[in-house]
């Protein structure tokens, strides 16, 4: 039970089990999308050291996952890091964690919207459809991919309104197909790939520069990002421990899939091919291993992964804003619960609308590959900040364990602290390298000031929103740092 005094507020329907949480977290992490696109982006930075960087990034993220799990056991809350950091460190930092997670997810939804559209255009091309009306279809065009992807975003947002259990069932089916295709093609690629296997792929000391290591680590952290979605629905699971099991299960599953995928890609594709195909990387991988129609299966899996991650991105973000709204740090519309579905329906629709708007703004970057690079770099920095603050909150909250039980203290305090310091150091170093890499601003994915400006704007806007919540909304959260107790009131509706 939570170890703080309860306060009343609206609640969500409890209807999920551990497998539902795994489906939501795994869809949010989007292994197929991360392998199909993220590996190519990361290879453009670290070259043929994808297995090494995935293993290295897993270590601090595992420490973060342990912090999430322990905090969730004592205080399950849809706001998770927002509530935990506000209580243990500072309400301002807690709000910042909630805010950067929201804006990072909106940016992720915008980029995934374009990825979904790109996959659909590529599938149309495989089916022989290369023109629509008088328009030549181009899977690399941000304008075309965004327009099609927004239509998909609208559909999955409406599905998410009906409840997380419905969404979890849909995502469970999509995941089964994705993983069967992914493991089948990657397994075949590992066995038959023309490029020889090398142990140097797993050697982190072979990564050439500290800047390369830092950027590769944060890109890999971005690939793991999403496992904590299981904790965002902790108020809707029947047992809060199920959320912890789901988060940790998802994280370990992602590690295995990323290692298999990275080895398979490097066995089949050259370094230049890995780095040069962007959003079309998985389709190119499939073409190298099979002929049509089998070669289209990885692309179908990518499309399913992108669709599922769109929906999985909408769901936890709406829950985080629900938790912040009932504390009056955000407006009341975000905490309105649908009496029919038991979900924050209005907030879910609004999140989808905001993400669609941001996706439209991304049209300022005409090439899809450039938009992906800019988004992933920015989100990697702010996610590292959010994870680090949450881990430090766990270390502060459970610091007494160092005196009571040193083994528990190491797991609850030392490991989260080391993970937090590693991520803060990586983020700070990468930000500094962006700043010193150029002397002018340009709207290009290879311009350091542009890459740095995006996370800076995300963080700075959080302080503005926090000031508004404190002095205009007069939220009690900024006096106590304590969020609304998820278990205080009775459920509004009965689980069906």
C-alpha positions as CSV (number, residue, x, y, z in Angstrom):
1,X,0.0,0.0,0.0
2,X,1.1,3.6,-0.5
3,X,3.1,5.0,2.4
4,X,1.5,8.4,2.3
5,X,-1.9,9.9,3.3
6,X,-4.5,9.3,0.6
7,X,-6.4,12.1,-1.1
8,X,-9.4,11.7,-3.3
9,X,-9.6,12.0,-7.1
10,X,-11.0,10.2,-10.2
11,X,-9.8,6.7,-10.9
12,X,-9.5,4.3,-13.8
13,X,-11.0,0.9,-14.3
14,X,-8.9,-2.0,-13.0
15,X,-9.1,-4.7,-15.7
16,X,-5.5,-5.6,-16.7
17,X,-3.2,-8.6,-15.9
18,X,0.5,-9.0,-16.3
19,X,0.2,-10.2,-20.0
20,X,-1.8,-7.1,-20.8
21,X,0.9,-4.9,-19.3
22,X,3.6,-6.8,-21.3
23,X,1.7,-6.2,-24.5
24,X,1.4,-2.5,-23.8
25,X,5.0,-2.0,-22.7
26,X,6.4,-4.2,-25.6
27,X,4.3,-2.3,-28.1
28,X,5.5,1.0,-26.7
29,X,9.1,-0.1,-26.9
30,X,8.3,-1.2,-30.5
31,X,11.1,-3.7,-31.0
32,X,10.4,-4.2,-34.7
33,X,10.4,-0.5,-35.3
34,X,13.6,0.0,-33.2
35,X,15.3,-2.9,-35.1
36,X,14.0,-1.8,-38.5
37,X,14.9,1.9,-38.1
38,X,16.8,2.5,-34.9
39,X,19.5,0.0,-35.7
40,X,20.3,1.8,-38.9
41,X,20.3,5.2,-37.2
42,X,22.6,3.8,-34.5
43,X,24.9,2.1,-37.0
44,X,25.4,5.5,-38.7
45,X,27.0,6.5,-35.4
46,X,28.8,3.4,-34.0
47,X,29.4,1.4,-37.2
48,X,29.5,-2.4,-36.7
49,X,29.3,-2.3,-32.9
50,X,25.5,-2.5,-32.5
51,X,25.6,-5.6,-30.2
52,X,28.2,-3.8,-27.9
53,X,26.2,-0.6,-27.7
54,X,22.9,-2.4,-27.0
55,X,24.5,-4.4,-24.2
56,X,26.1,-1.3,-22.7
57,X,22.9,0.7,-22.8
58,X,21.0,-2.2,-21.2
59,X,23.0,-1.9,-18.0
60,X,21.9,1.6,-16.8
61,X,18.4,1.0,-18.1
62,X,18.2,-2.2,-16.0
63,X,19.2,-0.1,-13.0
64,X,16.4,2.3,-13.9
65,X,13.9,-0.6,-14.3
66,X,14.8,-1.8,-10.8
67,X,14.1,1.7,-9.4
68,X,10.7,1.9,-11.2
69,X,9.8,-1.6,-9.9
70,X,10.6,-0.9,-6.3
71,X,8.9,2.5,-6.3
72,X,5.8,1.0,-8.0
73,X,5.5,-1.6,-5.2
74,X,5.2,1.1,-2.5
75,X,3.3,3.7,-4.6
76,X,1.5,2.5,-7.7
77,X,0.4,5.6,-9.6
78,X,-0.4,6.5,-13.2
79,X,2.0,9.4,-12.9
80,X,4.9,7.2,-11.8
81,X,8.1,9.3,-12.1
82,X,6.1,12.6,-11.8
83,X,4.8,11.5,-8.4
84,X,7.9,9.7,-7.2
85,X,10.4,12.4,-8.1
86,X,8.1,15.1,-6.7
87,X,7.8,13.3,-3.4
88,X,11.5,12.4,-2.9
89,X,13.4,15.2,-4.7
90,X,11.4,18.3,-5.6
91,X,8.0,19.1,-7.0
92,X,9.7,21.1,-9.7
93,X,11.8,18.2,-10.8
94,X,8.8,15.9,-10.5
95,X,6.8,18.1,-12.8
96,X,9.7,18.2,-15.1
97,X,9.8,14.4,-15.3
98,X,6.1,14.3,-16.1
99,X,6.4,17.1,-18.6
100,X,9.4,15.8,-20.6
101,X,7.9,12.4,-20.8
102,X,4.8,13.9,-22.3
103,X,6.6,16.1,-24.9
104,X,9.0,13.3,-25.7
105,X,6.1,10.9,-26.4
106,X,4.4,13.5,-28.5
107,X,7.6,13.9,-30.5
108,X,7.8,10.1,-30.8
109,X,4.2,9.8,-31.9
110,X,4.9,12.4,-34.6
111,X,7.9,10.5,-35.9
112,X,6.2,7.1,-35.7
113,X,3.2,8.6,-37.6
114,X,5.6,9.3,-40.5
115,X,7.2,5.8,-40.1
116,X,3.8,4.2,-40.3
117,X,3.0,6.2,-43.5
118,X,6.3,5.2,-45.0
119,X,5.7,1.5,-44.3
120,X,2.3,1.7,-45.9
121,X,3.7,3.5,-49.0
122,X,6.4,0.8,-49.3
123,X,3.8,-1.9,-49.1
124,X,1.8,-0.2,-51.8
125,X,4.9,-0.1,-54.0
126,X,5.5,-3.8,-53.4
127,X,1.9,-4.4,-54.5
128,X,2.6,-2.4,-57.7
129,X,0.9,0.8,-56.7
130,X,3.5,3.6,-57.3
131,X,1.1,6.5,-58.1
132,X,-2.0,7.8,-56.5
133,X,-3.9,10.1,-58.7
134,X,-1.2,12.3,-60.3
135,X,1.1,11.9,-57.3
136,X,4.2,9.6,-57.4
137,X,4.3,7.8,-54.0
138,X,7.6,8.3,-52.2
139,X,8.3,6.4,-48.9
140,X,11.1,8.9,-48.1
141,X,8.8,12.0,-48.4
142,X,7.9,13.5,-45.0
143,X,4.8,15.1,-46.4
144,X,3.3,12.0,-47.9
145,X,4.2,9.7,-45.0
146,X,2.9,12.1,-42.5
147,X,-0.4,12.6,-44.2
148,X,-1.1,8.9,-44.4
149,X,0.3,8.3,-40.9
150,X,-2.1,10.9,-39.4
151,X,-5.1,8.9,-40.7
152,X,-3.7,5.8,-38.9
153,X,-3.1,7.9,-35.7
154,X,-6.7,9.0,-35.7
155,X,-7.9,5.4,-35.9
156,X,-5.6,4.0,-33.2
157,X,-6.5,7.0,-30.9
158,X,-10.2,6.2,-31.2
159,X,-9.4,2.5,-30.4
160,X,-7.4,3.6,-27.3
161,X,-10.5,5.5,-26.0
162,X,-12.4,2.3,-25.6
163,X,-10.1,1.0,-22.9
164,X,-6.6,-0.4,-22.4
165,X,-7.8,-4.0,-22.3
166,X,-9.2,-3.7,-25.8
167,X,-5.9,-2.1,-26.9
168,X,-3.8,-4.7,-25.1
169,X,-5.6,-7.5,-26.9
170,X,-5.1,-5.9,-30.3
171,X,-1.4,-5.3,-29.5
172,X,-1.0,-8.8,-28.3
173,X,-2.1,-10.2,-31.6
174,X,0.1,-7.7,-33.5
175,X,3.1,-8.6,-31.3
176,X,2.8,-12.3,-32.0
177,X,2.9,-11.7,-35.7
178,X,5.8,-9.2,-35.4
179,X,8.0,-11.5,-33.3
180,X,7.4,-14.6,-35.4
181,X,8.4,-12.7,-38.6
182,X,11.3,-10.9,-36.9
183,X,12.8,-14.0,-35.3
184,X,12.3,-16.0,-38.5
185,X,14.1,-13.5,-40.8
186,X,16.8,-12.6,-38.2
187,X,17.5,-16.3,-37.5
188,X,17.8,-17.0,-41.2
189,X,20.0,-13.9,-41.7
190,X,22.3,-15.0,-38.9
191,X,22.7,-18.5,-40.5
192,X,23.0,-17.4,-44.1
193,X,24.4,-13.9,-44.1
194,X,27.4,-13.3,-46.3
195,X,29.4,-11.1,-43.9
196,X,31.5,-13.1,-41.4
197,X,30.7,-13.0,-37.7
198,X,33.2,-11.1,-35.5
199,X,33.6,-10.9,-31.8
200,X,34.7,-7.2,-32.2
201,X,31.0,-6.4,-32.7
202,X,30.7,-7.0,-29.0
203,X,33.8,-5.0,-28.0
204,X,32.8,-1.6,-26.6
205,X,36.5,-0.5,-26.5
206,X,36.5,-0.6,-30.3
207,X,34.1,2.3,-30.5
208,X,36.3,5.0,-31.8
209,X,35.5,8.2,-29.8
210,X,33.8,9.2,-26.5
211,X,31.3,11.3,-28.5
212,X,30.4,8.3,-30.6
213,X,30.0,6.2,-27.5
214,X,27.8,8.8,-25.8
215,X,25.5,9.3,-28.9
216,X,25.3,5.6,-29.5
217,X,24.4,4.9,-25.9
218,X,21.6,7.5,-25.9
219,X,20.3,6.2,-29.2
220,X,20.2,2.8,-27.7
221,X,18.5,4.1,-24.6
222,X,15.9,5.5,-26.9
223,X,15.4,2.0,-28.4
224,X,14.7,0.6,-24.9
225,X,12.5,3.5,-24.0
226,X,8.9,2.4,-23.4
227,X,9.3,-0.4,-21.0
228,X,7.9,1.9,-18.3
229,X,4.6,2.1,-20.1
230,X,3.6,-0.9,-17.9
231,X,3.9,1.3,-14.9
232,X,1.7,4.0,-16.4
233,X,-1.2,1.6,-16.3
234,X,-0.4,0.4,-12.8
235,X,-3.8,1.8,-11.6
236,X,-5.6,-0.4,-14.1
237,X,-3.9,-3.7,-13.3
238,X,-5.5,-6.0,-10.7
239,X,-2.2,-6.3,-8.8
240,X,0.4,-3.5,-8.9
241,X,3.1,-6.2,-8.9
242,X,1.9,-7.2,-12.3
243,X,3.1,-3.8,-13.7
244,X,6.6,-4.4,-12.3
245,X,6.7,-8.0,-13.7
246,X,5.5,-6.6,-17.1
247,X,8.1,-3.9,-17.2
248,X,11.0,-6.1,-16.4
249,X,9.8,-8.9,-18.7
250,X,9.6,-6.4,-21.5
251,X,13.0,-5.0,-20.9
252,X,14.8,-8.4,-20.9
253,X,12.8,-9.4,-24.0
254,X,13.9,-6.3,-25.8
255,X,17.6,-7.0,-25.0
256,X,17.3,-10.5,-26.6
257,X,15.5,-9.2,-29.7
258,X,18.0,-6.3,-30.1
259,X,21.0,-8.6,-29.9
260,X,19.5,-11.0,-32.4
261,X,18.5,-8.2,-34.7
262,X,21.8,-6.4,-34.6
263,X,23.8,-9.6,-35.3
264,X,21.5,-10.5,-38.1
265,X,21.7,-7.1,-39.7
266,X,25.5,-7.1,-39.6
267,X,25.6,-10.6,-41.0
268,X,23.4,-9.6,-43.9
269,X,24.2,-5.9,-44.6
270,X,27.4,-3.9,-44.9
271,X,28.1,-0.9,-42.7
272,X,27.1,1.4,-45.6
273,X,23.9,-0.4,-46.2
274,X,23.0,-0.4,-42.5
275,X,23.5,3.3,-42.2
276,X,22.1,4.3,-45.5
277,X,18.5,3.1,-45.7
278,X,16.8,4.8,-42.7
279,X,13.1,4.1,-42.6
280,X,13.5,1.5,-45.3
281,X,16.1,-0.5,-43.5
282,X,13.9,-3.5,-42.6
283,X,12.4,-3.7,-46.1
284,X,15.9,-3.7,-47.6
285,X,16.9,-6.5,-45.1
286,X,13.9,-8.5,-46.2
287,X,14.7,-8.1,-49.9
288,X,18.2,-9.4,-49.3
289,X,16.9,-12.6,-47.7
290,X,13.8,-13.5,-49.7
291,X,11.8,-12.7,-52.9
292,X,8.3,-11.5,-53.1
293,X,5.8,-12.1,-51.5
294,X,7.9,-13.4,-48.5
295,X,10.2,-10.3,-48.6
296,X,7.2,-8.1,-47.8
297,X,6.6,-9.8,-44.4
298,X,9.2,-7.8,-42.5
299,X,7.6,-4.6,-43.9
300,X,4.2,-5.8,-42.7
301,X,5.7,-6.5,-39.3
302,X,7.2,-3.0,-39.3
303,X,3.8,-1.5,-40.1
304,X,2.1,-3.5,-37.3
305,X,4.8,-2.4,-34.9
306,X,4.4,1.2,-35.8
307,X,0.6,1.1,-35.5
308,X,0.9,-0.7,-32.1
309,X,3.5,1.8,-30.8
310,X,1.3,4.7,-31.9
311,X,-1.5,3.3,-29.8
312,X,0.8,2.4,-26.9
313,X,2.3,5.9,-27.0
314,X,-1.2,7.5,-26.7
315,X,-2.2,5.3,-23.8
316,X,0.5,6.0,-21.2
317,X,0.7,9.7,-22.1
318,X,-3.0,10.1,-21.5
319,X,-2.5,8.3,-18.1
320,X,0.4,10.6,-17.1
321,X,-1.6,13.7,-17.9
322,X,-4.6,12.2,-16.0
323,X,-2.4,11.9,-12.9
324,X,-1.1,15.4,-13.3
325,X,-4.5,16.9,-14.0
326,X,-6.1,15.4,-10.8
327,X,-3.2,17.2,-8.9
328,X,-4.2,20.4,-10.7
329,X,-0.8,20.7,-12.4
330,X,-2.6,20.4,-15.7
331,X,-6.1,21.5,-16.8
332,X,-9.2,19.5,-15.7
333,X,-10.0,18.1,-19.2
334,X,-7.1,15.6,-18.8
335,X,-8.7,13.9,-15.7
336,X,-12.2,13.5,-17.1
337,X,-13.0,9.8,-17.0
338,X,-15.5,8.3,-19.5
339,X,-18.4,6.7,-17.5
340,X,-18.8,4.2,-20.4
341,X,-15.2,3.1,-20.9
342,X,-13.5,4.0,-17.6
343,X,-10.7,5.7,-19.4
344,X,-9.5,9.4,-19.8
345,X,-11.3,9.5,-23.2
346,X,-11.1,13.3,-23.7
347,X,-7.4,13.4,-22.8
348,X,-6.7,10.5,-25.1
349,X,-8.3,12.2,-28.1
350,X,-6.5,15.4,-27.3
351,X,-3.1,13.7,-27.1
352,X,-3.8,12.2,-30.6
353,X,-4.7,15.6,-31.9
354,X,-1.6,17.3,-30.5
355,X,0.6,14.5,-31.9
356,X,-1.0,15.0,-35.3
357,X,-0.3,18.7,-35.1
358,X,3.3,18.2,-34.2
359,X,3.6,15.6,-37.0
360,X,2.4,18.3,-39.4
361,X,5.0,20.8,-38.0
362,X,7.7,18.2,-38.8
363,X,7.0,18.9,-42.4
364,X,9.6,21.6,-42.0
365,X,12.2,18.8,-42.3
366,X,11.5,17.5,-45.8
367,X,13.5,14.2,-45.6
368,X,12.1,11.5,-43.4
369,X,15.6,10.2,-42.5
370,X,16.6,13.7,-41.2
371,X,13.4,14.0,-39.1
372,X,14.0,10.6,-37.6
373,X,17.6,11.5,-36.6
374,X,16.6,14.8,-35.1
375,X,13.7,13.3,-33.1
376,X,15.7,10.3,-31.8
377,X,18.6,12.5,-30.7
378,X,16.4,14.9,-28.8
379,X,14.2,12.3,-27.2
380,X,17.3,10.3,-26.2
381,X,18.6,13.2,-24.1
382,X,15.3,14.0,-22.3
383,X,14.5,10.4,-21.7
384,X,17.9,10.0,-20.1
385,X,17.1,13.0,-17.9
386,X,13.7,11.5,-16.9
387,X,15.2,8.1,-16.1
388,X,18.0,9.6,-14.1
389,X,15.8,11.7,-11.9
390,X,13.5,8.8,-11.3
391,X,16.4,6.5,-10.3
392,X,17.7,9.3,-7.9
393,X,14.3,9.5,-6.4
394,X,14.4,5.8,-5.6
395,X,17.9,6.1,-4.1
396,X,16.7,8.9,-1.8
397,X,13.5,7.2,-0.8
398,X,15.1,3.9,0.1
399,X,18.4,5.2,1.4
400,X,17.7,3.7,4.9
401,X,18.1,0.2,3.4
402,X,21.9,0.9,3.3
403,X,21.9,0.7,7.1
404,X,19.3,-2.0,7.5
405,X,20.3,-4.5,4.8
406,X,23.3,-3.8,2.6
407,X,22.3,-6.3,-0.1
408,X,18.9,-4.6,-0.5
409,X,20.6,-1.3,-0.2
410,X,22.9,-2.0,-3.1
411,X,20.0,-2.9,-5.3
412,X,17.7,-0.1,-4.1
413,X,20.2,2.7,-3.8
414,X,23.7,2.1,-5.3
415,X,22.7,0.6,-8.6
416,X,20.0,3.3,-9.4
417,X,22.4,6.0,-8.4
418,X,25.2,4.7,-10.7
419,X,22.6,4.3,-13.5
420,X,21.4,7.9,-13.0
421,X,24.9,9.3,-13.0
422,X,25.8,7.4,-16.2
423,X,22.8,8.7,-18.0
424,X,23.3,12.3,-16.8
425,X,26.9,12.2,-17.8
426,X,26.1,10.8,-21.2
427,X,23.4,13.4,-21.8
428,X,25.5,16.2,-20.6
429,X,28.5,15.2,-22.7
430,X,26.4,14.7,-25.8
431,X,24.7,18.1,-25.3
432,X,28.1,19.7,-25.0
433,X,29.4,18.0,-28.1
434,X,26.4,19.2,-30.1
435,X,27.1,22.7,-28.8
436,X,30.8,22.7,-29.8
437,X,30.3,21.0,-33.1
438,X,29.2,24.1,-35.1
439,X,29.1,27.9,-34.9
440,X,25.7,28.5,-36.5
441,X,22.1,27.2,-36.4
442,X,20.5,25.4,-39.4
443,X,17.4,23.3,-39.6
444,X,19.3,20.1,-40.5
445,X,19.8,16.8,-38.7
446,X,23.6,17.1,-38.8
447,X,23.6,20.6,-37.2
448,X,24.6,20.4,-33.6
449,X,22.8,23.5,-32.5
450,X,19.6,22.3,-34.0
451,X,20.0,18.9,-32.3
452,X,20.7,20.6,-29.0
453,X,17.9,23.2,-29.3
454,X,15.1,20.5,-29.4
455,X,15.7,19.0,-26.0
456,X,16.5,22.4,-24.5
457,X,13.1,23.7,-25.7
458,X,11.4,20.6,-24.3
459,X,13.0,21.2,-20.9
460,X,12.6,25.0,-20.8
461,X,8.9,24.7,-21.7
462,X,8.5,22.4,-18.7
463,X,9.7,25.1,-16.3
464,X,7.2,27.6,-17.9
465,X,4.4,25.0,-17.5
466,X,5.4,24.3,-13.9
467,X,5.4,28.0,-13.0
468,X,1.9,28.3,-14.4
469,X,0.8,25.3,-12.4
470,X,2.3,26.6,-9.2
471,X,1.2,30.3,-9.3
472,X,-1.8,30.3,-11.6
473,X,-3.5,26.9,-11.0
474,X,-2.1,27.0,-7.4
475,X,-1.7,23.2,-7.4
476,X,-1.2,21.7,-4.0
477,X,1.4,19.4,-5.6
478,X,4.0,22.2,-5.4
479,X,3.4,22.5,-1.6
480,X,3.7,18.8,-0.8
481,X,5.3,17.1,-3.7
482,X,2.7,14.3,-3.1
483,X,0.4,13.1,-5.9
484,X,-3.1,12.0,-5.5
485,X,-3.4,8.5,-4.0
486,X,-4.5,6.1,-6.7
487,X,-6.2,3.8,-4.2
488,X,-8.1,6.4,-2.1
489,X,-11.5,6.5,-3.8
490,X,-13.8,3.7,-5.0
491,X,-13.8,2.8,-8.6
492,X,-16.2,4.8,-10.8
493,X,-17.2,1.8,-12.8
494,X,-17.1,-1.9,-12.3
495,X,-14.7,-3.9,-14.4
496,X,-16.4,-6.0,-17.0
